[in-house]
Amino acid sequence: MAAARALLRSLNLDHVANRLPAQMSGGQQQRVAVARAVVGGRSLLLADEPTGALDSLSGESVMGLLRARSDDGCAVVLVTHDARHAAWADRIVYLRDGRLIDETGPPAGPESLLRGERV
């Protein structure tokens, strides 16, 4: 319970903790859904446009929360059309009409030579 309250506080939602969804705005509902998905020991988070209905400040707080979970070892798969939010990722995969058209990722390190990968 304390972890859930802390997450709500980090998303500036501690004042809606006892409200029903119908008593919240759409943006508040979306941020509560993100908090609910993040709480607990998840090893994988799937986020489809988690900032779609949010103002820029709320969107940044959600992205910061997802980035923190990723830095803690949780794999986060994020779908977005917003290049600013894609920039938070370690790896970006670009799709068009269901096909991979490009991807970026972290630069290959020296260990890739040991695995026989091309640099």
HELIX and SHEET records of a PDB file:
HELIX    1   1 ALA A    2  SER A   10  1                                   9    
HELIX    2   2 ASP A   14  VAL A   16  5                                   3    
HELIX    3   3 PRO A   21  GLN A   23  5                                   3    
HELIX    4   4 GLY A   26  VAL A   38  1                                  13    
HELIX    5   5 SER A   56  ASP A   71  1                                  16    
HELIX    6   6 ALA A   83  ALA A   86  1                                   4    
HELIX    7   7 GLU A  111  LEU A  114  1                                   4    
SHEET    1   A 2 LEU A  44  ASP A  48  0                                        
SHEET    2   A 2 ALA A  75  VAL A  79  1                                        
SHEET    1   B 2 ILE A  92  ARG A  96  0                                        
SHEET    2   B 2 ARG A  99  THR A 104 -1                                        
END                                                                             
